[in-house]
């Protein structure tokens, strides 16, 4: 789950079917649903860029842009690897630093486990 406090929106991802679901926390009503990557463990809301990051074990990170409180559009589907679903997000502190997503990539017979780092682009 992720919370956009300023717009009173709660975001979750359902498993079957995989969907981003956004609720109005004032009314409890669903304001939108969008198809998204499957096999999701984590979901992050970036208040600086008004984006939602959804890493999924299906092998992608979906990025949704919040157009306004009720409208979200997928602006990117970033290829990762099958099974990489656990992630962390760190916003920049003040005007210095970078917004980053850290993705845990599991061990496979051909590759060691790793943490991949993605930098958020404007």
Order of alpha helices (4+ residues) and beta strands (2+ residues): beta-beta-beta-beta-beta-beta-beta-beta-beta-beta-beta
